[in-house]
Amino acid sequence: MKKLRTLYLIASEEEFRLVHTHEPDWALIATHKADPDAHRYTHAIVDALAAEWATAKHDRIVIAAGPKLLGDVRAHLPKTLQAHVAAELHKDLAKTPLHDLPPHFAKVSEAAEEV
């Protein structure tokens, strides 16, 4: 069975990170600090996600953010990216160390094994 390569967007009101996996390995792609203008910040998140997705190194997208920011990102996400979002987690994990992230996404990984 093919191991899925997942692109994670982990965002908070202060910063966002792009992380990728080729199960079971996790690696940080980039970290960005928030723009004081919330609208520009949301666009920066979506632009960074789109740019990384365009590299064609990933099979699916998973987004983790607090409910308000998740709603803002979802509203600005182009349909071309929406089609690849496999899961959303309504949780702010931006300050969670990289090595502590996998348990938060265990159900996403389990779902991938069933495909």
PyMOL commands that place a pseudoatom at each C-alpha (Angstrom):
pseudoatom trace, name=CA, resn=MET, resi=1, chain=A, elem=C, hetatm=0, pos=[0.000, 0.000, 0.000]
pseudoatom trace, name=CA, resn=LYS, resi=2, chain=A, elem=C, hetatm=0, pos=[1.258, 3.454, -0.896]
pseudoatom trace, name=CA, resn=LYS, resi=3, chain=A, elem=C, hetatm=0, pos=[2.169, 5.711, 2.013]
pseudoatom trace, name=CA, resn=LEU, resi=4, chain=A, elem=C, hetatm=0, pos=[0.471, 9.064, 1.633]
pseudoatom trace, name=CA, resn=ARG, resi=5, chain=A, elem=C, hetatm=0, pos=[2.465, 12.284, 1.710]
pseudoatom trace, name=CA, resn=THR, resi=6, chain=A, elem=C, hetatm=0, pos=[0.501, 14.782, 3.735]
pseudoatom trace, name=CA, resn=LEU, resi=7, chain=A, elem=C, hetatm=0, pos=[0.862, 18.555, 3.769]
pseudoatom trace, name=CA, resn=TYR, resi=8, chain=A, elem=C, hetatm=0, pos=[-0.217, 19.972, 7.133]
pseudoatom trace, name=CA, resn=LEU, resi=9, chain=A, elem=C, hetatm=0, pos=[-1.184, 23.579, 7.709]
pseudoatom trace, name=CA, resn=ILE, resi=10, chain=A, elem=C, hetatm=0, pos=[-0.954, 24.268, 11.437]
pseudoatom trace, name=CA, resn=ALA, resi=11, chain=A, elem=C, hetatm=0, pos=[-2.147, 27.793, 12.169]
pseudoatom trace, name=CA, resn=SER, resi=12, chain=A, elem=C, hetatm=0, pos=[-2.934, 30.146, 15.025]
pseudoatom trace, name=CA, resn=GLU, resi=13, chain=A, elem=C, hetatm=0, pos=[-3.614, 33.851, 15.274]
pseudoatom trace, name=CA, resn=GLU, resi=14, chain=A, elem=C, hetatm=0, pos=[0.133, 34.417, 15.897]
pseudoatom trace, name=CA, resn=GLU, resi=15, chain=A, elem=C, hetatm=0, pos=[1.823, 32.140, 13.345]
pseudoatom trace, name=CA, resn=PHE, resi=16, chain=A, elem=C, hetatm=0, pos=[1.412, 29.286, 10.938]
pseudoatom trace, name=CA, resn=ARG, resi=17, chain=A, elem=C, hetatm=0, pos=[3.573, 26.361, 9.968]
pseudoatom trace, name=CA, resn=LEU, resi=18, chain=A, elem=C, hetatm=0, pos=[3.632, 24.103, 6.969]
pseudoatom trace, name=CA, resn=VAL, resi=19, chain=A, elem=C, hetatm=0, pos=[4.727, 20.583, 7.809]
pseudoatom trace, name=CA, resn=HIS, resi=20, chain=A, elem=C, hetatm=0, pos=[4.876, 17.574, 5.558]
pseudoatom trace, name=CA, resn=THR, resi=21, chain=A, elem=C, hetatm=0, pos=[5.004, 13.849, 6.039]
pseudoatom trace, name=CA, resn=HIS, resi=22, chain=A, elem=C, hetatm=0, pos=[5.859, 10.813, 4.150]
pseudoatom trace, name=CA, resn=GLU, resi=23, chain=A, elem=C, hetatm=0, pos=[4.514, 8.576, 6.913]
pseudoatom trace, name=CA, resn=PRO, resi=24, chain=A, elem=C, hetatm=0, pos=[5.948, 8.157, 9.493]
pseudoatom trace, name=CA, resn=ASP, resi=25, chain=A, elem=C, hetatm=0, pos=[8.487, 10.993, 9.062]
pseudoatom trace, name=CA, resn=TRP, resi=26, chain=A, elem=C, hetatm=0, pos=[7.511, 14.615, 9.784]
pseudoatom trace, name=CA, resn=ALA, resi=27, chain=A, elem=C, hetatm=0, pos=[9.460, 17.665, 8.599]
pseudoatom trace, name=CA, resn=LEU, resi=28, chain=A, elem=C, hetatm=0, pos=[8.986, 21.409, 8.938]
pseudoatom trace, name=CA, resn=ILE, resi=29, chain=A, elem=C, hetatm=0, pos=[8.734, 23.224, 5.612]
pseudoatom trace, name=CA, resn=ALA, resi=30, chain=A, elem=C, hetatm=0, pos=[8.240, 26.803, 6.817]
pseudoatom trace, name=CA, resn=THR, resi=31, chain=A, elem=C, hetatm=0, pos=[7.094, 28.975, 9.705]
pseudoatom trace, name=CA, resn=HIS, resi=32, chain=A, elem=C, hetatm=0, pos=[5.469, 32.373, 9.200]
pseudoatom trace, name=CA, resn=LYS, resi=33, chain=A, elem=C, hetatm=0, pos=[4.543, 35.030, 11.747]
pseudoatom trace, name=CA, resn=ALA, resi=34, chain=A, elem=C, hetatm=0, pos=[1.147, 36.697, 11.616]
pseudoatom trace, name=CA, resn=ASP, resi=35, chain=A, elem=C, hetatm=0, pos=[0.490, 39.930, 9.792]
pseudoatom trace, name=CA, resn=PRO, resi=36, chain=A, elem=C, hetatm=0, pos=[-1.264, 42.510, 12.014]
pseudoatom trace, name=CA, resn=ASP, resi=37, chain=A, elem=C, hetatm=0, pos=[-3.939, 42.777, 9.314]
pseudoatom trace, name=CA, resn=ALA, resi=38, chain=A, elem=C, hetatm=0, pos=[-6.068, 39.632, 9.729]
pseudoatom trace, name=CA, resn=HIS, resi=39, chain=A, elem=C, hetatm=0, pos=[-7.272, 39.714, 6.112]
pseudoatom trace, name=CA, resn=ARG, resi=40, chain=A, elem=C, hetatm=0, pos=[-3.712, 39.853, 4.746]
pseudoatom trace, name=CA, resn=TYR, resi=41, chain=A, elem=C, hetatm=0, pos=[-2.676, 37.136, 7.190]
pseudoatom trace, name=CA, resn=THR, resi=42, chain=A, elem=C, hetatm=0, pos=[-5.392, 34.788, 5.942]
pseudoatom trace, name=CA, resn=HIS, resi=43, chain=A, elem=C, hetatm=0, pos=[-4.305, 35.449, 2.358]
pseudoatom trace, name=CA, resn=ALA, resi=44, chain=A, elem=C, hetatm=0, pos=[-0.672, 34.800, 3.313]
pseudoatom trace, name=CA, resn=ILE, resi=45, chain=A, elem=C, hetatm=0, pos=[-1.687, 31.448, 4.792]
pseudoatom trace, name=CA, resn=VAL, resi=46, chain=A, elem=C, hetatm=0, pos=[-3.620, 30.443, 1.682]
pseudoatom trace, name=CA, resn=ASP, resi=47, chain=A, elem=C, hetatm=0, pos=[-0.869, 31.675, -0.656]
pseudoatom trace, name=CA, resn=ALA, resi=48, chain=A, elem=C, hetatm=0, pos=[1.819, 29.728, 1.214]
pseudoatom trace, name=CA, resn=LEU, resi=49, chain=A, elem=C, hetatm=0, pos=[-0.340, 26.594, 1.219]
pseudoatom trace, name=CA, resn=ALA, resi=50, chain=A, elem=C, hetatm=0, pos=[-1.052, 26.953, -2.510]
pseudoatom trace, name=CA, resn=ALA, resi=51, chain=A, elem=C, hetatm=0, pos=[2.613, 27.514, -3.339]
pseudoatom trace, name=CA, resn=GLU, resi=52, chain=A, elem=C, hetatm=0, pos=[3.680, 24.416, -1.433]
pseudoatom trace, name=CA, resn=TRP, resi=53, chain=A, elem=C, hetatm=0, pos=[0.872, 22.333, -2.947]
pseudoatom trace, name=CA, resn=ALA, resi=54, chain=A, elem=C, hetatm=0, pos=[2.032, 23.435, -6.409]
pseudoatom trace, name=CA, resn=THR, resi=55, chain=A, elem=C, hetatm=0, pos=[5.341, 21.623, -5.853]
pseudoatom trace, name=CA, resn=ALA, resi=56, chain=A, elem=C, hetatm=0, pos=[3.378, 18.372, -6.380]
pseudoatom trace, name=CA, resn=LYS, resi=57, chain=A, elem=C, hetatm=0, pos=[5.127, 16.671, -3.468]
pseudoatom trace, name=CA, resn=HIS, resi=58, chain=A, elem=C, hetatm=0, pos=[1.952, 15.895, -1.515]
pseudoatom trace, name=CA, resn=ASP, resi=59, chain=A, elem=C, hetatm=0, pos=[-1.086, 13.651, -1.840]
pseudoatom trace, name=CA, resn=ARG, resi=60, chain=A, elem=C, hetatm=0, pos=[-3.451, 15.445, 0.523]
pseudoatom trace, name=CA, resn=ILE, resi=61, chain=A, elem=C, hetatm=0, pos=[-3.852, 18.452, 2.833]
pseudoatom trace, name=CA, resn=VAL, resi=62, chain=A, elem=C, hetatm=0, pos=[-4.774, 18.516, 6.514]
pseudoatom trace, name=CA, resn=ILE, resi=63, chain=A, elem=C, hetatm=0, pos=[-5.556, 21.809, 8.262]
pseudoatom trace, name=CA, resn=ALA, resi=64, chain=A, elem=C, hetatm=0, pos=[-5.392, 22.421, 12.021]
pseudoatom trace, name=CA, resn=ALA, resi=65, chain=A, elem=C, hetatm=0, pos=[-6.444, 25.795, 13.432]
pseudoatom trace, name=CA, resn=GLY, resi=66, chain=A, elem=C, hetatm=0, pos=[-8.750, 27.340, 15.981]
pseudoatom trace, name=CA, resn=PRO, resi=67, chain=A, elem=C, hetatm=0, pos=[-12.384, 27.496, 14.833]
pseudoatom trace, name=CA, resn=LYS, resi=68, chain=A, elem=C, hetatm=0, pos=[-12.424, 31.183, 13.786]
pseudoatom trace, name=CA, resn=LEU, resi=69, chain=A, elem=C, hetatm=0, pos=[-9.173, 31.026, 11.814]
pseudoatom trace, name=CA, resn=LEU, resi=70, chain=A, elem=C, hetatm=0, pos=[-10.133, 27.688, 10.313]
pseudoatom trace, name=CA, resn=GLY, resi=71, chain=A, elem=C, hetatm=0, pos=[-13.359, 29.251, 9.052]
pseudoatom trace, name=CA, resn=ASP, resi=72, chain=A, elem=C, hetatm=0, pos=[-11.451, 32.203, 7.568]
pseudoatom trace, name=CA, resn=VAL, resi=73, chain=A, elem=C, hetatm=0, pos=[-8.960, 29.916, 5.822]
pseudoatom trace, name=CA, resn=ARG, resi=74, chain=A, elem=C, hetatm=0, pos=[-11.748, 27.683, 4.537]
pseudoatom trace, name=CA, resn=ALA, resi=75, chain=A, elem=C, hetatm=0, pos=[-13.577, 30.731, 3.127]
pseudoatom trace, name=CA, resn=HIS, resi=76, chain=A, elem=C, hetatm=0, pos=[-10.480, 31.871, 1.197]
pseudoatom trace, name=CA, resn=LEU, resi=77, chain=A, elem=C, hetatm=0, pos=[-9.256, 28.473, 0.042]
pseudoatom trace, name=CA, resn=PRO, resi=78, chain=A, elem=C, hetatm=0, pos=[-9.555, 28.047, -3.730]
pseudoatom trace, name=CA, resn=LYS, resi=79, chain=A, elem=C, hetatm=0, pos=[-11.689, 25.131, -4.908]
pseudoatom trace, name=CA, resn=THR, resi=80, chain=A, elem=C, hetatm=0, pos=[-8.587, 23.544, -6.420]
pseudoatom trace, name=CA, resn=LEU, resi=81, chain=A, elem=C, hetatm=0, pos=[-7.136, 23.191, -2.907]
pseudoatom trace, name=CA, resn=GLN, resi=82, chain=A, elem=C, hetatm=0, pos=[-10.437, 22.418, -1.181]
pseudoatom trace, name=CA, resn=ALA, resi=83, chain=A, elem=C, hetatm=0, pos=[-10.663, 19.230, -3.213]
pseudoatom trace, name=CA, resn=HIS, resi=84, chain=A, elem=C, hetatm=0, pos=[-7.444, 17.970, -1.581]
pseudoatom trace, name=CA, resn=VAL, resi=85, chain=A, elem=C, hetatm=0, pos=[-8.283, 18.757, 2.046]
pseudoatom trace, name=CA, resn=ALA, resi=86, chain=A, elem=C, hetatm=0, pos=[-8.596, 15.331, 3.659]
pseudoatom trace, name=CA, resn=ALA, resi=87, chain=A, elem=C, hetatm=0, pos=[-9.287, 16.551, 7.196]
pseudoatom trace, name=CA, resn=GLU, resi=88, chain=A, elem=C, hetatm=0, pos=[-9.663, 19.613, 9.389]
pseudoatom trace, name=CA, resn=LEU, resi=89, chain=A, elem=C, hetatm=0, pos=[-8.849, 19.759, 13.069]
pseudoatom trace, name=CA, resn=HIS, resi=90, chain=A, elem=C, hetatm=0, pos=[-10.500, 22.534, 15.097]
pseudoatom trace, name=CA, resn=LYS, resi=91, chain=A, elem=C, hetatm=0, pos=[-7.513, 22.901, 17.383]
pseudoatom trace, name=CA, resn=ASP, resi=92, chain=A, elem=C, hetatm=0, pos=[-4.673, 25.406, 17.774]
pseudoatom trace, name=CA, resn=LEU, resi=93, chain=A, elem=C, hetatm=0, pos=[-1.489, 23.320, 17.610]
pseudoatom trace, name=CA, resn=ALA, resi=94, chain=A, elem=C, hetatm=0, pos=[0.843, 26.115, 16.500]
pseudoatom trace, name=CA, resn=LYS, resi=95, chain=A, elem=C, hetatm=0, pos=[2.948, 25.957, 19.662]
pseudoatom trace, name=CA, resn=THR, resi=96, chain=A, elem=C, hetatm=0, pos=[3.045, 22.154, 19.737]
pseudoatom trace, name=CA, resn=PRO, resi=97, chain=A, elem=C, hetatm=0, pos=[6.557, 20.843, 19.034]
pseudoatom trace, name=CA, resn=LEU, resi=98, chain=A, elem=C, hetatm=0, pos=[6.932, 18.908, 15.784]
pseudoatom trace, name=CA, resn=HIS, resi=99, chain=A, elem=C, hetatm=0, pos=[7.695, 15.629, 17.567]
pseudoatom trace, name=CA, resn=ASP, resi=100, chain=A, elem=C, hetatm=0, pos=[4.448, 15.945, 19.589]
pseudoatom trace, name=CA, resn=LEU, resi=101, chain=A, elem=C, hetatm=0, pos=[2.160, 16.428, 16.566]
pseudoatom trace, name=CA, resn=PRO, resi=102, chain=A, elem=C, hetatm=0, pos=[1.607, 12.827, 15.353]
pseudoatom trace, name=CA, resn=PRO, resi=103, chain=A, elem=C, hetatm=0, pos=[-0.809, 11.775, 18.133]
pseudoatom trace, name=CA, resn=HIS, resi=104, chain=A, elem=C, hetatm=0, pos=[-3.063, 14.729, 17.313]
pseudoatom trace, name=CA, resn=PHE, resi=105, chain=A, elem=C, hetatm=0, pos=[-3.443, 13.406, 13.770]
pseudoatom trace, name=CA, resn=ALA, resi=106, chain=A, elem=C, hetatm=0, pos=[-3.673, 9.682, 14.554]
pseudoatom trace, name=CA, resn=LYS, resi=107, chain=A, elem=C, hetatm=0, pos=[-7.201, 9.381, 13.123]
pseudoatom trace, name=CA, resn=VAL, resi=108, chain=A, elem=C, hetatm=0, pos=[-6.080, 11.027, 9.884]
pseudoatom trace, name=CA, resn=SER, resi=109, chain=A, elem=C, hetatm=0, pos=[-3.252, 8.492, 9.580]
pseudoatom trace, name=CA, resn=GLU, resi=110, chain=A, elem=C, hetatm=0, pos=[-5.628, 5.609, 10.332]
pseudoatom trace, name=CA, resn=ALA, resi=111, chain=A, elem=C, hetatm=0, pos=[-7.997, 6.796, 7.612]
pseudoatom trace, name=CA, resn=ALA, resi=112, chain=A, elem=C, hetatm=0, pos=[-5.105, 6.824, 5.137]
pseudoatom trace, name=CA, resn=GLU, resi=113, chain=A, elem=C, hetatm=0, pos=[-4.356, 3.188, 5.933]
pseudoatom trace, name=CA, resn=GLU, resi=114, chain=A, elem=C, hetatm=0, pos=[-7.914, 2.231, 5.037]
pseudoatom trace, name=CA, resn=VAL, resi=115, chain=A, elem=C, hetatm=0, pos=[-7.665, 3.732, 1.535]
for i in range(1, 115): cmd.bond("trace and resi %d" % i, "trace and resi %d" % (i + 1))
show_as sticks, trace
zoom trace
